[in-house]
Amino acid sequence: MISFVFLGPILWMVLGSVKSDAEILSYPPTFFPSEFKWSNYAQVFELQPFARQFFNSVFVMALVCVLTVIVSACAGYAFARVKPLGSSILFLVLLSATFIPPEATIVPLFQLVTSLGWIDTYYPLVIITVFLHSAPIATFILRQAYLGLPKELGESARLDGASDLRIFLTIYTPLVRPSLAAVVVLAGWHSWSQYLEPLIYLRDTEMFTVPLALTQFYDPFAGPMWGIQMAATTLSVLPVLVLFLFAQRHVISGLTAGAVKS
Amino acid sequence: MTTVQSIWLSLNSINALSGATKFVGMENYVNLVTGDRFPLVFTNTVFFVAAFSILNIAVAMGIALLLNNRLRGVNIFRAAVFIPALVTMVAWALVSRFILQPEGLLDFLVSFTGAEEIPWLRSRWLTLTVIVFVQLTKNVGINVLLCLAGLQAVDRELLEAAETDGAGRWARFRHVTIPQVSPTLFMVFLLTVVASFKVFEVILILTNGGPGYETNVLSFMIYDEAFRRHDFGEASALAVILLLMIIVVSSALWAIRKKLVYAEND
């Protein structure tokens, strides 16, 4: 019964995606489509460059994940082990950054993006997302992970003549792999579902990301084309669900590992 | 840095289209507070944040307690609760709108009870509650997982000791379980409060803040002022107010943390 509250909408979406417009608007609604209108799915790709938009989302997400890992691993390690001058103040600033909602700084960011000529490019979606949204929280998670490892590991490696960079890369970083996985999941997920930023930084349909594309299926009278809309939404949900089914255990433990202090 | 920029912009009158900027001091704030839209939006924001945070922690903890029992099919139920969290907010909001539209699935289900057609998306408090519910069902899965992780860390020996001492189910829950999960609950609550100030996609997709400003909240109004009305100054003033609200609420929560959380040792 409670499951239905969570899965019902998804079921209704899939059913709606193969109904004809007439059937969708009929009342009382039919549960099962009387005829399967698969052309809704074809229409998604005809009305918009949906394949390209899908690629945009995947591409941006991949870059965000890679950059977040590099930036936050370096920063997290520095905060945990190297501790440069003023690092505790810097760390506080970083933590407070995770509390600032994107809406609060969107106006100055928009001005910055405009003045750099980054409208309709991937740059703001990757660079601003990494440095403002995903890296701060990732750095926090990785700092905790690096702090949890014994100091003696690095010290004995140093006696064996390993350089600082080598200690960081080959001794400590492989040991925080579970936290790195959590960081990748969080960053990828954040990038994939972002809406406000693409809405403001992108004008060209060719550059749209998936969430932005989903809201564009309207007929000339601004009425939503529900069948096609639901087909597009189903397509957007599908890859995530497939991924989840394959990686259920890792996703769940990854998310809890990052969020609960042990 | 962008925060400082926001504060500076809020003291200027800016027309985003012409690019003209003029220093006007507190004028944006005065205009906002004396206008008739702001009180509406402010109350909506407070209502949304309060209702969402409280309901979220209650529902998350309730489901986590259910899942903590060894029931049949618990894994399926667990996946069911978590799946909406994977779907993007936009997709979830679109599907919700599809269900909530006049003569949609929900109207149909409700018609069995013989009720009149209910204006799910066209009245103030009801619609805000609907928005809370839509946002909640999408994200509660993650909070359930966090609560569950907290519950599973509860000391079994303590629970058994309490049972041999004759403590009933409720007493064990109240005096053994709750204190031990309270740090987790507090973190979940604090994060939800902060996150609930950011509600955006659901509002845009379900109601567009309307009718009028009746279901508008601060984060949405910032977008509306800046990118639809092209008033960057007023949008920045709203952004500063939003930030202040978050700072006040989260530091207040942090200050009373000792009262809420048992055995805090960091």
Interface residues (C-beta under 8 A of the other chain):
Chain A: I2 S3 V5 F6 L7 P9 I10 W12 M13 G16 L25 Y27 P28 P29 F99 I100 P101 P102 E103 A104 T105 I106 V107 P108 L109 F110 Q111 L112 L132 W189 W192 S193 Y195 L196 I200 V210 P211 L212 L214 T215 P224 W226 Q229 M230 T233 S236 V237 V240 L241 F244 Q248 I252 L255 T256 A259 V260 K261
Chain B: T2 T3 Q5 S6 L9 I63 L66 I76 F77 A79 A80 V81 F82 I83 P84 L86 V87 T88 M89 V90 A91 W92 L94 V95 S96 R97 F98 I99 E103 G104 L105 D107 F108 S111 T137 G141 I142 L145 L146 A149 G150 P183 T184 M187 V194 F197 K198 F200 E201 I205 L218 S219 F220 I222 Y223 A226 F227 F232 A235 S236 A239 V240 L242 L243 I246 I247 S250
